[in-house]
Amino acid sequence: MRRVLLALCLAPFALHAQATRRIAGFGLAYTAPSGWTLAGADGRVEAWSRAGSEGALIVYGGTYSTAQFAIADGGALLQGAQFRDAPTVLEPLAQRRIGGVDLWTSAMRVHTPSGEVVILRMLARPAGNETMLGVVTMAAPTADSAFRAAAQQLLGTLQSGTPVDDRAALTALAGAWRWQESNMSANGGYVNEEGWDLASDGTFAHWTTSTVSLPGAAVEPTRTRQTGRWSVMGGALVVRAADGVTTLSLRHQGREANIAGRRFLRR
């Protein structure tokens, strides 16, 4: 499971004193349990480990209108991890009162490519102002109870403040961003496109188009479109649309922007 930490591309740390950790932009703060060491950090995402235990405890913050969005964001953080087959649900997503604190929790069992069994847990605690602090744990079955207890204890230390927009990042990111993939042959082909149009006034349009070409056949393209408002907080993209508010991972440099794990180019 150390490979999972590497796959998340977190910058290494060596921290042993348990000081309050703050997630910039979202007004969130927490304290990790004693005995846990900060293994890596990348903006609003921080990973913790414990000596003698294989696994990871990943903390993240974001803005979400529903717990489902918060938990889905936690799952998106694992896109670099490899699992052998579909997960087995051990605990469906639900709100549970644990230690006097209302948490949203879920759990599943997965297998690594080498056949190891891993218990994967996702927890989230609302902090007000639409922000939530989330934790993902990955551990062997024998260590699962310790990782779960650590996650619950950590969420019990949550401190909340006021989220703050990053106006400089908003100005730098404003523009039209495009992604495309295609494949053509004598037997047909396809073109998939996705775009983010991020206006400087804080409005956005997100769209996808999928076009399939078959010899002698007319196939209507498949299209989706979503509009709303956008902002940047803590190095992440926060989008507000008709179906709610969620936070997407973001990396931006020059004419490239990685949004929710996909590489876009400025048009």
Salt bridges, closest charged atoms under 4 A:
ASP42 OD2 - ARG251 NH2 2.15
GLU46 OE2 - ARG21 NH2 2.71
GLU54 OE2 - ARG2 NH1 2.64
ASP73 OD2 - ARG44 NH1 2.99
ASP85 OD1 - HIS111 ND1 3.64
GLU91 OE2 - ARG96 NH1 3.61
GLU91 OE1 - ARG121 NH1 3.85
ASP102 OD1 - ARG97 NH1 2.94
GLU130 OE1 - ARG240 NH1 2.71
ASP144 OD1 - ARG121 NE 2.82
GLU194 OE2 - HIS206 NE2 2.64
GLU194 OE1 - ARG262 NH1 2.71
ASP197 OD1 - ARG178 NH2 2.86
GLU256 OE2 - ARG263 NH2 2.94
